Amino acid sequence: MKPTPAQQQKFVKMTTQPVGRLVTQLALPSIVSMLVSGIYNLADTFFVGQINTQSVAAMGIVFSYMTIIQAISMFFGQGSGNYISRALGRQEISQAGTMASVGLVSSVVTGVVLAALGFVVMDPLLRFFGSTDTILPFARDYFTYILLGTPFIMGCFTMNNQMRHQGNASLAMLGILSGAVLNIALDPLLIFGMGLGISGAGIATAVSQAVGFGLMLTLVGRRGGLPIRLSQFHPTLSRYNEIAAGGLPSLARQGLMSISTISLNLMAANYGDEAIAAFSVVGRVAMLAGAAMIGYGQGFQPVCGFNYGAGHYDRVRAAFWHSVKVLTFYCTLLGIAGFAFASQIISLFVSHDARVIEIGAEVLRYQCLSFPLSGFIVMSNMYLQNIRRTVPAVIMASARHGLFFLPALFAGYWLMGLLGIEISQAVADAISFALAIPLSLHALRTMQPK
């Protein structure tokens, strides 16, 4: 299949335009999408925080499930998306279109299966995630609607990744924005206006994700993008091998994040519902703080994929170092601000509970100490993943939220109690940074097609 004029024009743009300007241009819609998603998560936390501490903690419990479905949808989305960008760089349009359909349909079907299983084992699952007896009724109410929305949530994540890897981040942004804005609007209406409490927050999330999924399906084939056609759904072992090669780092990162969140909740439960709520709030704040960082990295990914596929390795190296410089500057500024105003930030969401504010501010300050290292860590992971260095990419993706975080968490808990839990992320970040340096520098020196 020959590329369309729009696809040919995009190929020329991705392989000839100055990389710094190109990465920034592609990153802006991704940054907006990530920021809006982060704001919507904080809005959820803000509104639910007006109910009671147990409701905030319940969101933290269900977040473990959210990270699981994000891990699987990122596996399909990043795995298929990385292949798509390289295939488009080689101008193999038909192969790219087939991979897009295989990735999305597989993700949605998996979502249906996971939702059904979730209803069967709801209470044991919530307890496994760290729910206490006092949190369980609120977690159950919220989880019910998150399960109903699971196929749409996973479909949105997968399509978002595929569209970004095609260089259509602005279209992906529209789908994310529509769902996030609708969610923010529905939260106060359902939670307070209709008196549904935390169930209202769950309904708002499910409805907004379904709307976003429908909109993204209508946008995915525009501006030279690849339309999703069931007639192109031809799953084969070789295609799933490609998805695995590109998606395993994301699965490892997000999957270990889920395990880490569960472990964190279980350990925090020893210090009361307030500790679980505090870590839940800090987690949402950290997601917003990292949103622009991830968004900028997502602008790098299609530039890396297209140019790697086309054999322009000098442009890949230039795009990597440009992105590292920008993100290190950003992360340093944000780390300073977060450390200085930690108490004020946490009190925005749980002003009624002094203990939650106290614990949350301590956790946030420790995480801000290591935040300047995050830019290099994230860019190293994205770079290794995009050039199909699967093993080092999986190692790098596993580092921050598993390979180093879990040992730091358990050791900190046993040696220092709550303080050890609070500093575990900063310790993991420092070790991950030390690992990222040799892995990324070696790949940059020896970059060859796979």
Secondary structure, DSSP 8 states (H G I E B T S, - for coil): ----HHHHHHHHHHHHS-HHHHHHHHHHHHHHHHHHHHHHHHHHHHHHHTT-HHHHHHHHHHHHHHHHHHHHHHHHHHHHHHHHHHHHHTT-HHHHHHHHHHHHHHHHHHHHHHHHHHHHTHHHHHHHTT--TTTHHHHHHHHHHHHHTHHHHHHHHHHHHHHHHTT-HHHHHHHHHHHHHHHHHHHHIIIIIS--THHHHHHHHHHHHHHHHHHHHHHTTSTT-----GGG----HHHHHHHHHHHHHHHHHHHHHHHHHHHHHHHHGGG-HHHHHHHHHHHHHHHHHHHHHHHHHHHHHHHHHHHHHHT-HHHHHHHHHHHHHHHHHHHHHHHHHHHHTHHHHHHTT-TT-HHHHHHHHHHHHHHHHHGGGHHHHHHHHHHHHHTT-HHHHHHHHHIIIIITHHHHHHHHHHHHTHHHHHHHHHHHHHHHHHHHHHHHHHHHHT----
